[in-house]
Amino acid sequence: MPLISSCEVDTALELITGKWKPSILLALINEDTLRFSELKRSLPNISQKILTAQLRDLEEQDIIIRTVYPEVPPRVDYRLSEYGKTLIPVLETMNAWGIQHAERMRQK
């Protein structure tokens, strides 16, 4: 097993952890592009303030793209950036490990 010479696991985890970021990312992976109201509906227990903060953070990290359309009322769409899409295999691997771990804990 190779030794890790520089540990940036914390950097990666900081970006995708939190109560809502994985759910936001999953929604955008599954639906490609969502409006703010659609994201809010898909996460009924999240407050508007927290959703806005999480989306801003993901946008600042170049994980999602926010598009504002000059309409009345204003329309805002969110989607994964090409860079954000590189997280998909990471999240799939983490999900697979989580399934295995949950099964292991059930067998105890």
C-alpha positions as CSV (number, residue, x, y, z in Angstrom):
1,M,0.0,0.0,0.0
2,P,1.5,3.3,-1.0
3,L,2.3,5.9,1.7
4,I,0.6,9.2,1.4
5,S,3.2,11.9,1.3
6,S,0.9,14.9,1.6
7,C,-2.4,14.6,3.3
8,E,-5.1,16.8,1.6
9,V,-7.9,14.5,2.8
10,D,-9.0,17.3,5.2
11,T,-9.1,19.7,2.3
12,A,-11.3,17.4,0.3
13,L,-13.6,16.5,3.2
14,E,-14.0,20.2,4.2
15,L,-15.4,20.9,0.8
16,I,-18.0,18.1,0.7
17,T,-18.9,17.6,4.3
18,G,-21.6,19.2,6.4
19,K,-25.2,18.4,6.9
20,W,-26.4,19.6,3.5
21,K,-23.6,19.7,0.9
22,P,-23.7,16.0,0.1
23,S,-27.5,16.2,-0.4
24,I,-27.2,19.4,-2.6
25,L,-24.5,17.7,-4.7
26,L,-26.6,14.5,-5.1
27,A,-29.6,16.6,-6.2
28,L,-27.5,18.3,-8.8
29,I,-25.9,15.1,-10.0
30,N,-29.3,13.5,-10.4
31,E,-31.1,16.5,-12.0
32,D,-28.3,18.3,-13.8
33,T,-29.7,21.8,-13.4
34,L,-32.1,23.0,-10.7
35,R,-33.6,26.2,-9.7
36,F,-33.3,27.5,-6.2
37,S,-36.9,26.6,-5.4
38,E,-36.5,23.1,-6.8
39,L,-33.4,22.6,-4.6
40,K,-35.3,23.9,-1.6
41,R,-38.2,21.5,-2.4
42,S,-35.9,18.5,-2.7
43,L,-34.4,19.3,0.8
44,P,-37.5,20.2,2.8
45,N,-35.7,20.5,6.1
46,I,-33.1,23.0,5.1
47,S,-33.6,26.6,5.8
48,Q,-33.4,29.2,2.9
49,K,-30.5,30.9,4.7
50,I,-28.5,27.6,5.0
51,L,-29.2,26.6,1.5
52,T,-28.1,30.0,0.2
53,A,-24.9,29.8,2.3
54,Q,-24.1,26.2,1.2
55,L,-24.7,27.1,-2.5
56,R,-22.4,30.2,-2.2
57,D,-19.7,28.1,-0.7
58,L,-19.9,25.5,-3.4
59,E,-19.9,28.3,-6.0
60,E,-16.8,29.9,-4.5
61,Q,-15.0,26.6,-4.6
62,D,-15.9,26.2,-8.4
63,I,-18.0,23.1,-7.7
64,I,-21.3,24.6,-9.0
65,I,-22.2,27.3,-11.5
66,R,-24.9,29.8,-10.6
67,T,-26.7,31.3,-13.6
68,V,-28.9,34.3,-13.2
69,Y,-31.4,35.1,-15.9
70,P,-32.5,38.7,-16.4
71,E,-36.2,38.0,-16.1
72,V,-39.0,39.2,-13.9
73,P,-39.3,37.5,-11.5
74,P,-35.6,36.6,-11.5
75,R,-34.7,33.0,-12.3
76,V,-31.5,31.4,-10.9
77,D,-30.3,28.0,-11.9
78,Y,-27.6,25.9,-10.3
79,R,-25.6,23.1,-11.9
80,L,-22.3,21.2,-11.4
81,S,-19.3,22.8,-13.1
82,E,-17.1,20.5,-15.2
83,Y,-14.7,20.6,-12.2
84,G,-17.5,19.8,-9.8
85,K,-18.3,16.7,-12.0
86,T,-14.9,15.3,-11.0
87,L,-16.4,14.8,-7.5
88,I,-18.9,12.2,-8.9
89,P,-16.5,9.2,-8.7
90,V,-15.3,10.3,-5.3
91,L,-18.9,10.5,-4.0
92,E,-19.7,7.2,-5.6
93,T,-16.8,5.5,-4.0
94,M,-17.6,7.0,-0.6
95,N,-21.2,5.9,-1.0
96,A,-20.1,2.3,-1.8
97,W,-17.9,2.3,1.2
98,G,-20.7,3.7,3.4
99,I,-23.0,0.8,2.2
100,Q,-20.3,-1.8,3.1
101,H,-19.6,-0.2,6.4
102,A,-23.4,0.0,7.3
103,E,-23.7,-3.7,6.4
104,R,-20.7,-4.6,8.5
105,M,-22.1,-2.7,11.5
106,R,-25.5,-4.5,11.1
107,Q,-23.7,-7.8,11.3
108,K,-22.0,-7.1,14.6
